[in-house]
Amino acid sequence: MALRYYYTGQFAALAAVSERTLRYYDRVHLLSPSHYTEAGYRLYSEQDLARLQYILALKFLGFSLDAIRECLQTGPQRLPEMLALQKAMLNDKRAQMDLVIKTIERAEQHVLDGEESHDWEPLVQVIRVMQMEQQNDWQNKYFSPEQRAKMEEISQSAYSEEARQKLAARGPWTEADQQRADEQWGWVFSEQRRLIAAGADPASTEAQHWVSVRRDLLQQFTGGDPALAAGLGNWMKTFSELPESERPQPKLGPGIPLMSDEERIFSKRAEEIYTQQHGEY
């Protein structure tokens, strides 16, 4: 029986995803087409569809792309453990939503009682406490209290008062911010390892694309601000000088890997070539 293949548009319609999603999954090495036509068009197979459905199922359950990539690489061995962790996270969210609903019900009763003087301060206070708890809850999934204290200590020494004020003005770092950073930087770290393992030339198109993405992410964080750029450099220097046992690595996500000598040489050479072609930041 002949294998059936689908062009990108056909495959996207079949799987109910956008072509942009397929291109992104290919770029971050989650799902690549099985074949290409002589003209270079992508061709997807039934096996690709099964893999995509697995990816979409895990994404629906709230898994990050890095966690999905790990599931794909390790197979079903770690899936029960990761499902249990995701279930615990969802139970926490359900408990928070139950608290929100009870708070709303109390507010409704407050209005229905028809009191002339509405004292909303208790309700406002509850909302503030809930927001603080939600912030702490997601951070506790990534870091222990000791790790969070260590990261705060590093930040206090790395960033100037001016830089800390600018970071504070952006508002709190949310779980969505953390997940987005995990996905973006997870690709940067894994792509660098892949390029080196493949013996890629630092001047190659792929390596220069890697430099471009890495620079864009750094630019997004610093906004080109010298104080933030200096603070980030100080933070990474301090972090790298800590004994390995004292480095606060997250329980979820790709972590903060330190480059090997080979990775450092590759990165430096690729950056030099990029700078020669495009200039400084």
Secondary structure as GFF3:
##gff-version 3
##sequence-region A 1 281
A	DSSP	alpha_helix	8	15	.	.	.	ID=ss1
A	DSSP	alpha_helix	19	27	.	.	.	ID=ss2
A	DSSP	beta_strand	35	36	.	.	.	ID=ss3
A	DSSP	beta_strand	42	43	.	.	.	ID=ss4
A	DSSP	alpha_helix	46	60	.	.	.	ID=ss5
A	DSSP	alpha_helix	65	74	.	.	.	ID=ss6
A	DSSP	three_ten_helix	75	78	.	.	.	ID=ss7
A	DSSP	alpha_helix	79	112	.	.	.	ID=ss8
A	DSSP	alpha_helix	121	142	.	.	.	ID=ss9
A	DSSP	alpha_helix	145	158	.	.	.	ID=ss10
A	DSSP	alpha_helix	161	169	.	.	.	ID=ss11
A	DSSP	alpha_helix	175	197	.	.	.	ID=ss12
A	DSSP	alpha_helix	205	222	.	.	.	ID=ss13
A	DSSP	alpha_helix	226	241	.	.	.	ID=ss14
A	DSSP	three_ten_helix	244	246	.	.	.	ID=ss15
A	DSSP	alpha_helix	261	278	.	.	.	ID=ss16
###
